[in-house]
Amino acid sequence: MADGGERATWGEGLRFAFGTLSVLRVRVERWDRAAAARAMTAAPVVGLVLGAIAAGAGALVAWRAGGPLAAVTAVGVLAALTRGLHLDGLADVADGLGSGKPAEDALRIMKQSDIGPFGVLTLLLVLLAQVAALAGQFGQSAPRGALAVLASAVAARCALAWGCLRSVPAARPGGLGAMVASTVTPAAAATGTLAAALAVAAAGLFDGWSAVRLPLAVVLGVGCSRLLLTRCVRRFGGITGDVLGATAETAATGTLFALALLG
């Protein structure tokens, strides 16, 4: 492992990001906070790659079988490409917040392997919302649905950088949350989000309105994740890997909800 005080390269950060945030096989050469800072800043790149894969799968199914199945396919592919990591974090955070217990006990509940009623209900509602929103987008056209998938995947990874701001501490020592907590500057998070928003805007240039609504939806989705992040930091005293996963799913869902409202 390289010394955490040494500045990491963007290549090392990208390998860290893909190695921790996806099932894609990459060789992670550094596992330290310097690489973690690069990884969380570059996380939207992971969103672009995974989102493009899921968008392609969804568009193909939409062409042959219609919007609803395309939506299920896209959501399923994204879950498979991340091993359900963010969905698991969402369920754990829902159980922790819903328990009403002190921070230490809530964090212990979140570490348990089982899923409680709050987690089950939250997963059900979030997945239904994502599928319903994407079904509407794919129902309009396969390209529009594909762009919605891409935007939601990118927004989810933008949320990770904001969750790792230097002003946000880790809720407990150890684990991925402690590794990446407090590693990203506000300027880096803002730059990454702006670049991601411009990337999805460029992807939607074939339709003038999409070039406007896609980046707007990404920003709104990330804003939703910030609300959850604030609640979790106040409740738990900081972030964990589960909290980051929950903010990612919140950003994705918020983006899709915004696209549905924007038409």
C-alpha positions as CSV (number, residue, x, y, z in Angstrom):
1,M,0.0,0.0,0.0
2,A,1.3,3.4,-0.9
3,D,1.8,6.1,1.7
4,G,-1.4,8.0,2.2
5,G,0.7,11.2,2.3
6,E,1.8,10.8,-1.3
7,R,-0.2,12.5,-4.0
8,A,-2.2,10.0,-6.0
9,T,-2.5,10.1,-9.8
10,W,-5.8,10.2,-11.5
11,G,-5.2,6.8,-12.9
12,E,-4.7,5.4,-9.4
13,G,-7.9,7.2,-8.3
14,L,-9.9,5.8,-11.3
15,R,-8.8,2.3,-10.5
16,F,-9.7,2.8,-6.9
17,A,-13.2,4.1,-8.0
18,F,-13.9,1.3,-10.4
19,G,-12.5,-1.3,-8.0
20,T,-14.8,-0.3,-5.2
21,L,-17.9,1.0,-7.0
22,S,-18.3,-1.6,-9.7
23,V,-17.9,-5.3,-10.5
24,L,-15.6,-4.4,-13.4
25,R,-12.2,-6.1,-12.8
26,V,-9.5,-3.6,-12.3
27,R,-6.2,-3.7,-10.5
28,V,-6.3,-1.4,-7.5
29,E,-2.7,-0.3,-7.0
30,R,-3.3,2.1,-4.0
31,W,-5.7,1.8,-1.1
32,D,-5.2,4.9,0.9
33,R,-6.8,8.2,1.5
34,A,-4.9,10.0,-1.2
35,A,-6.2,7.6,-3.8
36,A,-9.6,7.7,-2.1
37,A,-9.8,11.5,-2.6
38,R,-9.1,11.1,-6.3
39,A,-11.5,8.2,-6.6
40,M,-14.5,10.0,-5.0
41,T,-13.8,13.1,-7.2
42,A,-13.6,10.9,-10.3
43,A,-16.7,8.8,-9.3
44,P,-18.9,10.4,-12.0
45,V,-16.7,8.7,-14.6
46,V,-17.8,5.4,-13.1
47,G,-21.4,6.6,-13.4
48,L,-20.9,7.4,-17.1
49,V,-19.5,3.9,-17.9
50,L,-22.0,1.9,-15.8
51,G,-24.9,4.2,-17.0
52,A,-23.9,3.7,-20.6
53,I,-24.0,-0.1,-20.2
54,A,-27.4,0.0,-18.4
55,A,-28.8,2.5,-20.9
56,G,-27.7,0.3,-23.9
57,A,-29.4,-2.7,-22.3
58,G,-32.5,-0.8,-21.6
59,A,-32.7,0.7,-25.1
60,L,-32.3,-2.7,-26.6
61,V,-35.2,-4.1,-24.6
62,A,-37.3,-1.1,-25.2
63,W,-36.9,-1.6,-28.9
64,R,-38.2,-5.2,-28.7
65,A,-40.4,-5.3,-25.6
66,G,-41.5,-1.8,-24.6
67,G,-40.9,0.7,-21.8
68,P,-41.8,-1.2,-18.6
69,L,-39.5,-4.1,-19.3
70,A,-36.8,-1.7,-20.4
71,A,-37.0,0.2,-17.2
72,V,-36.7,-3.0,-15.1
73,T,-33.7,-4.1,-17.2
74,A,-31.9,-0.8,-16.7
75,V,-32.4,-0.8,-13.0
76,G,-31.4,-4.5,-12.7
77,V,-28.3,-4.0,-14.8
78,L,-27.2,-1.1,-12.7
79,A,-27.8,-3.1,-9.5
80,A,-25.8,-6.0,-10.9
81,L,-22.9,-3.8,-12.0
82,T,-22.6,-2.5,-8.4
83,R,-23.4,-5.8,-6.6
84,G,-26.4,-4.0,-5.1
85,L,-23.9,-2.0,-3.0
86,H,-25.8,1.2,-2.9
87,L,-29.2,-0.4,-2.5
88,D,-27.8,-2.3,0.5
89,G,-26.6,0.9,2.0
90,L,-30.0,2.6,1.4
91,A,-31.8,-0.3,3.3
92,D,-29.3,-0.1,6.2
93,V,-29.6,3.6,6.5
94,A,-33.4,3.4,6.5
95,D,-33.3,0.9,9.3
96,G,-30.8,3.0,11.3
97,L,-32.8,6.2,10.9
98,G,-36.1,4.4,11.5
99,S,-35.0,2.8,14.7
100,G,-35.2,6.0,16.7
101,K,-32.2,4.8,18.8
102,P,-29.1,6.7,19.8
103,A,-26.4,7.0,17.2
104,E,-24.2,4.2,18.6
105,D,-27.2,1.7,18.6
106,A,-28.4,2.9,15.2
107,L,-24.9,2.3,13.7
108,R,-24.9,-1.2,15.2
109,I,-28.3,-1.9,13.6
110,M,-26.9,-0.7,10.2
111,K,-24.0,-3.2,10.5
112,Q,-26.2,-6.2,10.9
113,S,-26.6,-8.4,7.9
114,D,-30.4,-8.6,8.0
115,I,-32.8,-6.0,6.7
116,G,-35.6,-4.6,8.9
117,P,-39.0,-3.3,8.0
118,F,-37.9,0.2,7.3
119,G,-35.2,-1.0,4.9
120,V,-37.6,-3.3,3.1
121,L,-40.2,-0.6,2.6
122,T,-37.7,2.0,1.5
123,L,-36.1,-0.4,-1.0
124,L,-39.6,-1.3,-2.4
125,L,-40.6,2.4,-2.8
126,V,-37.3,3.5,-4.3
127,L,-37.2,0.7,-6.8
128,L,-40.8,1.2,-7.8
129,A,-40.2,4.9,-8.2
130,Q,-37.1,4.3,-10.4
131,V,-38.8,1.7,-12.6
132,A,-42.0,3.9,-13.0
133,A,-40.0,7.0,-13.9
134,L,-37.8,5.1,-16.4
135,A,-40.8,3.3,-17.9
136,G,-42.3,6.8,-18.7
137,Q,-39.1,7.9,-20.3
138,F,-38.6,4.8,-22.4
139,G,-42.3,5.0,-23.3
140,Q,-41.6,8.3,-25.0
141,S,-38.6,6.9,-26.9
142,A,-35.7,4.5,-26.4
143,P,-33.1,7.3,-26.6
144,R,-34.9,9.4,-24.0
145,G,-35.1,6.5,-21.7
146,A,-31.4,5.7,-22.2
147,L,-30.4,9.3,-21.4
148,A,-32.5,9.2,-18.2
149,V,-30.6,6.1,-17.2
150,L,-27.3,7.8,-17.9
151,A,-28.2,10.9,-16.0
152,S,-29.4,9.0,-12.9
153,A,-26.2,6.9,-12.8
154,V,-24.0,10.0,-13.1
155,A,-25.9,11.9,-10.5
156,A,-25.6,9.0,-8.1
157,R,-21.8,9.1,-8.3
158,C,-21.7,12.9,-8.0
159,A,-23.4,12.5,-4.7
160,L,-20.5,10.4,-3.4
161,A,-18.0,13.3,-3.8
162,W,-20.3,15.6,-1.8
163,G,-20.7,13.0,0.9
164,C,-16.9,12.9,1.3
165,L,-16.3,16.7,1.7
166,R,-13.6,17.6,4.2
167,S,-16.2,19.1,6.5
168,V,-18.0,15.7,6.8
169,P,-16.4,13.3,9.3
170,A,-16.6,9.5,9.5
171,A,-19.3,8.2,11.9
172,R,-17.0,5.4,13.1
173,P,-13.4,4.2,12.5
174,G,-12.7,1.5,10.0
175,G,-14.4,0.5,6.8
176,L,-14.8,2.2,3.4
177,G,-16.6,5.2,4.9
178,A,-13.7,6.0,7.2
179,M,-11.3,5.6,4.3
180,V,-13.0,8.1,2.0
181,A,-14.5,10.5,4.6
182,S,-13.2,14.1,4.6
183,T,-11.1,13.7,1.5
184,V,-12.8,15.9,-1.1
185,T,-12.7,19.7,-1.3
186,P,-15.8,21.6,-2.1
187,A,-14.2,22.9,-5.3
188,A,-13.4,19.4,-6.5
189,A,-17.0,18.2,-5.8
190,A,-18.5,21.2,-7.6
191,T,-16.1,20.8,-10.5
192,G,-16.9,17.1,-10.8
193,T,-20.7,17.7,-10.7
194,L,-20.4,20.5,-13.3
195,A,-18.4,18.3,-15.6
196,A,-20.8,15.5,-15.2
197,A,-23.8,17.8,-15.9
198,L,-22.1,19.1,-19.0
199,A,-21.4,15.5,-20.2
200,V,-25.0,14.5,-19.9
201,A,-26.1,17.7,-21.6
202,A,-23.8,16.9,-24.5
203,A,-25.3,13.5,-24.7
204,G,-28.8,15.1,-25.1
205,L,-27.9,17.6,-27.8
206,F,-29.9,15.7,-30.3
207,D,-33.0,17.1,-28.5
208,G,-32.7,20.8,-27.4
209,W,-34.9,20.3,-24.4
210,S,-33.0,17.3,-23.2
211,A,-29.8,19.3,-23.3
212,V,-31.4,21.6,-20.7
213,R,-33.4,19.2,-18.6
214,L,-30.8,16.5,-18.2
215,P,-28.2,18.6,-16.4
216,L,-30.9,20.4,-14.4
217,A,-32.2,17.0,-13.2
218,V,-28.7,15.9,-12.2
219,V,-28.3,19.0,-10.1
220,L,-31.7,18.5,-8.5
221,G,-31.0,14.9,-7.8
222,V,-27.7,15.7,-6.1
223,G,-29.5,18.3,-4.1
224,C,-31.9,15.6,-2.8
225,S,-28.9,13.5,-1.7
226,R,-27.5,16.5,0.2
227,L,-30.7,16.7,2.2
228,L,-30.3,13.0,3.2
229,L,-26.6,13.5,3.9
230,T,-27.3,16.4,6.3
231,R,-29.8,14.3,8.2
232,C,-27.4,11.4,8.5
233,V,-24.5,13.5,9.7
234,R,-26.7,15.0,12.4
235,R,-28.2,11.6,13.3
236,F,-25.0,9.4,13.2
237,G,-22.3,12.0,13.7
238,G,-20.8,11.5,10.2
239,I,-20.8,9.2,7.2
240,T,-20.4,5.4,6.7
241,G,-20.2,3.4,3.5
242,D,-23.9,2.8,3.9
243,V,-24.7,6.5,4.1
244,L,-22.8,7.1,0.9
245,G,-24.7,4.3,-0.8
246,A,-28.0,5.8,0.4
247,T,-27.1,9.2,-0.9
248,A,-26.2,7.7,-4.3
249,E,-29.6,6.0,-4.6
250,T,-31.3,9.1,-3.4
251,A,-29.6,11.2,-6.1
252,A,-30.5,8.7,-8.8
253,T,-34.1,8.6,-7.7
254,G,-34.3,12.4,-7.4
255,T,-32.9,12.8,-10.9
256,L,-35.4,10.4,-12.4
257,F,-38.3,12.1,-10.5
258,A,-37.1,15.5,-11.8
259,L,-37.0,14.2,-15.4
260,A,-40.5,12.9,-15.0
261,L,-41.7,16.3,-13.8
262,L,-39.8,18.2,-16.5
263,G,-41.4,16.1,-19.2
